[in-house]
Amino acid sequence: MMGRALVLYVALFGLLLGVGMVMGAPFTVRLSVEAAAFALIALGLNIQWGYGGLFNFGVMGFLMVGGFAVTFISVPLNMDFWNSQGPFMLAKVLAAAAIGAALIVWVNRWKVTGRKKRVAQVAAWVLAYLIYRSQIDPAADYIEANAGFVGGLGLPVVVGWAFGGLLAAGVAFIIGKICLGLRTDYLAIATIGISEIIRALIKNMDWLTKGTLTVSPLPWPVPKPQELQEFRFDVSQSFIWSRAAFGILVVAVAVGALVLAQRAYGGPWGRMMRAIRDNHVAAAAMGKNVKARQLELFVFGSVLIGIGGAILTSFAQIFDPGGYQPINHTFVIWVMLIVGGSGNNVGAMFGGVFIYVVWVMSEPASQALFTTLSSWSADFGLGAIPEIESRALQMRVFVLGLVITLALRFAPKGLIPEVIKRPVAETQEKAVAVRS
């Protein structure tokens, strides 16, 4: 299996070299950085699905949480906000939220049961919501009118990446407490709905995220191309070296996450997770807390997805809540995991890089193909192909569908499938049975 993985990674490196020869070094370096971030995201999804069988179809929501986190942490301070009444009004909002939460907890601890308690719980939630809205609405209106939005904290970008993972973990913990324990298909539906709720919140909270107005430019953890050009780098070299430095940092994060995931999955904890994934009823009968272990996986995987979302946002230098789409930020990532190999960390990261390269390059390749065919058809008097650019963009979905169809037909477990190490005694018994 290691031989297959090595051959596939060498072929992938050759593919990137071919892209570099055709598209140029600046484009290829940018493509490689984004592909490395998606490999990290695919690794996080593999921890959830490959380790625990948790069908998280709300990946986009966690990517948005990571993108918001790095924006909030790294964007410079907005002094119009800090010099206004905005901070005091937000403090009142937090106090109102705390009072509402305390009220809900207090009612939940009542020893009364039955219909009376249910009515009290509903009333507590309604009252908590009204208390919160009484403070958040005037605060939001005031901030938008006087400061535009809250702004950031002006901290290092890497701190924003870490905060993206931490915030995604917090959101995953809340979601997991509510949704884990549902059947696989119901869990998928629930996570889709929660992802859309997150997108709606971030998109419409103009006072905090600037909404559809977007936040840019976001800072980088390394010198930007414009900064390198001040040191007599030409334009092409500045983009190559700046993006390469960013890429080295991303690869270091991805490799570190891979090493930690491999060590964890190869030990007793990983064997327990495989047992829960394969037969959670038997694992529960043996005394394992199935829901608690699944919650661990859901949170750990979401941390990597949140960090990957933060990396992509900071690399793009813009946070645009309207730019997040389920097909780009959920479906494509699932294809990465399926094609690469569910349950295999190396396969998941291979799928992340490979599918992203295919996804990005299918458009220019299709455009070149359609342009050539249009020229031939015009020469033969059949007329040129209309709207080549839009047709080429639509071909991305077709190419991705073709790739996943071929993968499911010829490699249903992925190009680098999971390797299950069986005990020596079991292997010997099978060998004896085959001989006899």
C-alpha positions, 0 to 999 in steps of 0.5 A: 500500500505504501508503494501505491501511495508513493507512486500516486504522490510522485504522479501528483508532483508530476501533474503539478510540474505540468501545470507549472509548465503550462500556466506559469510558476506564480499560478502554480504556487498559488494553486499548490498553497490552496490545494495544501489547505484543502488537503488539511480540510479533507484530513479533518473530514476524514477524522469525522467520517473515516474514523467515526462514520459521522456524516458531516455535510455542513463543512461549509459552515465550519469553513465560514467560522474559520474565515470569520475567526481569522478576519476578526483576529487579524484585521487592524483595529477599527478606532471609530468603533473603539472610540464610540459607545459600541464597546459599552453597548456590546458589553450590555449585549453579553450581559443580556445573553448571560442573563438569558442563559442563566435563566434557561439553565435555572429552569432546566434544573427545576425538579418539576416534571411533565407538562409544567416543566416543558411550558416553563422551558419554552417560556424561558427560551422566549424570555431569554430571546427577548432580553437578548434582542432588546440589547442587540438590535440597538447595538447593531444599529448604532455600530453600523451607523457610526463605525461601519463594523466592529473591525478586528483585533490586529493580532498575528495571522497565525493566532487567527488560524488557531482561533479559527480552529478553536471557534470551530471546535466550540461550534462543533461541540454545541452541534455534536451535543444536539445532533450526535446520536442521530442516524447517519442520514438524519445527521447529514440533514441536520448538519446541512441545516446548521451550516445554512444557519451559520451562513445566514448569520455571518452573512447578515451580521453586518455590524460584526462581519460587514456582511456582503460588503466584504472585509479586505485586504486581510494581512498575511503571516509572511511578506506580501508580493507588494512588500517584496517588490519594494526590495527590488523583486520583479513582479513575477518573482515577488508573487512566487517567493511570497506565495511559496513562503505562505505555502511552506507555512501551510504545508508545515501545519498540514504535515503536523496535523497528519503526524498527530492524526497518524499517531493517534489513529495508530494507537489504542484510541484509534482502535477504539474509534474503529470499533465504534465506527464498525459496530457501535452497539457492540462497543457500547455493550463493552462499556464504551461511551459511544456518543462521547467518543463520537463527539471527540471525533467531531470536534477534532475534525472540525478544528482542522476544517476551521483552520483550513477555512482560516488559511484559505480566507487569509490567503485570498485576502478577502472575507466574503460571506456571499462567496461560500457555496455548498458545491465548492465548500462541501461537495468538492471536499467530500469528493476529495475524501471519497477519491483519496480514500476514506479512513486513510489520512495519507489518501485523504490528503492526496485526494484533497490536492488531486481533486482541487487541481482537477477542479481548478484546471478543468476550466482552462483546459475545457476553454482551450478545448472548446476554443480549438473545436470552435476554430475547427467548426468555423473552418468547416462552415459549421459556426463557432461555439457560443459562450465558450467561457460559461460553457468551460466553467460549467465543465468543472462540474462535469469533470468532477462527476466523471472523476468520482464516477470512475473512482467509484467504479475502479477504486470504490475504497479510494485510490489509497484505501484504509489499511486494516492491520489484523492480529497475527493469530487471525491472519494465521488462522486464515492462512491455514483455512486457505491451505486446507 
